[in-house]
Amino acid sequence: MTRRYQLIMIVFAAGAFALSNAVPWHESAAIRKSAGLVAATLILWISEAAPLGVTALVVPMVVAHRGTTDFADPRVPAALVAAGVAFFTRSTLWTLVAGMAALWALQALAP
């Protein structure tokens, strides 16, 4: 599996999640978020763009934490930083270090 394919599938999964939240196909925002989360997780699982453990555990925790999906929650940008580091370095150690450093820095800067 090439990096280009992985990147395309990750962007496709993020787009499916964003589209599910943006299009008012259901009156409940919680149902739209849940459907988007399921769609994005299935895309990542089926395409194997991310390791299955990451897809199954981290994606729902980051996206569905306290019902927020915006960047006000420091977990979302920290997860994006970690995902970028993982994509370019393929190192578990550097992914953990970068993700935790970003999370702690964002939590320290939060009001």
N, C-alpha and C positions, 0 to 999 in steps of 0.2 A: 504494500500500500504506500503510495507516494505521499509526500507532505502536501502537495497541491490538492490531492483528493481529500485528505483529512481537513485541510483548511476550507475547502468548498463545502464539505458536509457540516462543519462546525458553523459556518456562516449561514447555511441553509437551515440548520436547527434553530439558531438564534432568530432568523427571519420568521420561521414558523411560530415561534413563541411570541415575537413582537406583533405579528399579524393577528394572531388569535386575541391578543389584548387590545389591539387598536380598532379592529372591526367590531362594531356593536351587534354581533349576531345573537347575543343573549343579554337579558337585562341585568343579570348578576355578574358583577366584576369578578367575584370569587370563582365562578364557574368558568369564565373566560380564561382566567389565570391558570386554573387547574387543567383545562383542556390544552392550553399552550404548553404547559409543563409536560404533560403526557406526550404531546406531539414531538416536542424537542427531545425528550428522553428516548422515545422510540426511534427517532432518526439517528441519534448518536449510537444507540444499541445496534440497530440493524446495519449501519454503515461501518461500525467498529472504528469510528474516527477518534474516539477516546476510549481508554481502557474501560472495561465493563464495570469494575469497581468504582472508578471515578464517576462514571455516568450514573450508576445506581445510588451512590451515597452522597456525593458532593453536589451534584446539580440540584436535586430537590432541596437539600439543606440550604444552599445559597439562595435559590430563587424563592422558595416558599417560607423562608424564615420570618416569622411574625407577620406574614401576609404582605410583605412589602417586596416590590420588584424594582424599586428605584435606586438611584445612587446615593440616597441619604443613608442607607445602611452600609457601613464600611465593608461588609462581607462581599458585596457584589464587585466593587472595583478591585478589592484584594484578590478575589478569585480570578478576575480578568488578568491581573498582573501575573499570577501564578500560572494561568493557562498560557500566556505568552512566553514565559520563561520555559515552561515544559515543552512547548512547541518548537522553540529554537534550540534548546540545549539537550533535550531528552534526558535530563538528569533529575532523578527524584530528589536528591539532596538540595540542588539549587532551586528546584520548584518549591520545596517546603520552606527553605530559607527566604526566598523572595516573597512568597505568599504570606508567611507569618510576619515578616518585616513590614510589608505593605499594610497588613491588618493592624498591627500595633501602631504604626505611624498614623494611620487614619483615625484610629480610636483616640490617640493622644491629641490629634488636632481637632477632634469633634468638640463642639461646644457643650 
